[in-house]
């Protein structure tokens, strides 16, 4: 699997966070910085996505004298729900759609990090499904077990268990692991390689290897 050509790059606002978002995965976010409130408002009005990039170094809240390093591989996010939280902050639920690679980035006049990104042709909810084989039955059972957990059930995920892409995305986002491992799984371009890595990870978590 590969990315689109550079001439097909799109420009999106980037939201650096200490999470790794996968296509079809969902996260709840609290928005409190003015620049991101404005970004979310614009995205809601226009129906356009923004990009989630994992922070490699630095803090989520950037200041004039702080630095921040983000991953070049991230995921487009669309807002599927929003509300005002009890603490007065804006709450949104996002869903990943397509993996991307950042080709260039800069700060806008409103202090938003903007990125010129190329989209993955495989790691996308609009892509062709890849059928899973019996050797990954264990992954299906693990994901079904995770889906029954109350914190996962409330995400209302629509999981295509027969699609190896979806199997890898959801397990990579839900299994407890370090964010550096999660990022490495996102950066894999082959759904089979991701599934094999998850099988190995499950063995390690079970103390079998």
Long-range contacts (C-beta under 8 A, 24 or more apart in sequence): 1-120, 1-121, 1-122, 1-123, 1-189, 1-190, 1-191, 2-120, 2-121, 2-122, 2-189, 3-100, 3-101, 3-118, 3-119, 3-120, 3-121, 4-118, 4-119, 4-120, 4-121, 5-118, 6-103, 6-118, 8-118, 8-119, 9-103, 9-116, 9-117, 9-118, 10-116, 10-117, 10-119, 11-114, 11-115, 11-116, 11-117, 12-48, 12-49, 12-50, 12-51, 12-76, 12-100, 12-114, 12-115, 12-117, 13-39, 13-43, 13-50, 13-51, 13-108, 13-112, 13-113, 13-114, 13-115, 14-50, 14-51, 14-52, 14-53, 14-70, 14-74, 14-102, 14-105, 14-112, 14-113, 14-114, 14-115, 15-39, 15-50, 15-51, 15-52, 15-53, 15-77, 15-113, 16-53, 16-54, 16-55, 16-60, 16-68, 16-70, 16-113, 17-52, 17-53, 17-54, 17-55, 17-60, 18-54, 18-55, 18-60, 18-179, 19-52, 19-54, 19-179, 20-54, 20-75, 20-172, 20-173, 20-179, 20-182, 20-183, 20-185, 20-186, 21-52, 21-74, 21-75, 21-77, 21-94, 21-96, 21-173, 22-75, 22-96, 22-99, 22-169, 22-170, 22-172, 22-173, 22-186, 23-75, 23-96, 23-97, 23-98, 23-99, 23-123, 23-124, 23-125, 23-165, 23-169, 24-95, 24-96, 24-125, 24-157, 24-158, 24-159, 24-166, 24-169, 24-170, 25-75, 25-95, 25-96, 25-169, 25-170, 25-173, 26-80, 26-93, 26-94, 26-95, 26-96, 26-155, 26-156, 26-157, 27-93, 27-94, 28-91, 28-92, 28-93, 29-91, 29-92, 29-93, 29-94, 30-85, 30-87, 30-89, 30-90, 30-91, 31-89, 31-90, 31-91, 31-92, 32-89, 32-90, 33-61, 35-110, 35-111, 35-112, 36-112, 37-90, 38-110, 39-112, 40-79, 40-82, 40-90, 40-92, 43-78, 43-79, 44-79, 44-82, 49-76, 49-77, 49-78, 49-97, 50-76, 50-77, 51-75, 51-76, 51-77, 51-100, 51-102, 51-115, 51-117, 52-76, 52-77, 52-94, 52-96, 53-102, 53-115, 54-179, 54-182, 54-183, 62-111, 70-102, 70-113, 71-183, 72-101, 72-102, 73-99, 73-100, 73-101, 73-102, 73-183, 73-186, 73-187, 74-99, 74-100, 74-102, 74-117, 75-99, 75-100, 75-186, 76-100, 76-119, 96-125, 96-169, 97-124, 97-125, 97-126, 98-123, 98-124, 98-125, 98-126, 99-123, 99-124, 99-186, 120-189, 122-165, 122-189, 122-191, 123-165, 123-169, 123-186, 123-189, 127-165, 129-160, 129-162, 129-163, 129-164, 129-165, 129-166, 130-163, 130-164, 130-165, 130-191, 130-192, 131-162, 131-163, 131-164, 132-161, 132-162, 132-163, 132-164, 132-167, 132-195, 136-164, 136-167, 136-195, 136-199, 138-199, 138-202, 139-167, 139-171, 139-195, 139-198, 139-199, 139-202, 140-167, 142-171, 142-175, 142-202, 143-167, 143-170, 143-171, 143-174, 146-170, 146-171, 146-174, 146-175, 164-191, 164-192, 164-195, 165-191, 167-191, 167-195, 168-194, 168-195, 168-198, 171-198, 172-198, 175-201, 175-202, 175-205, 177-201
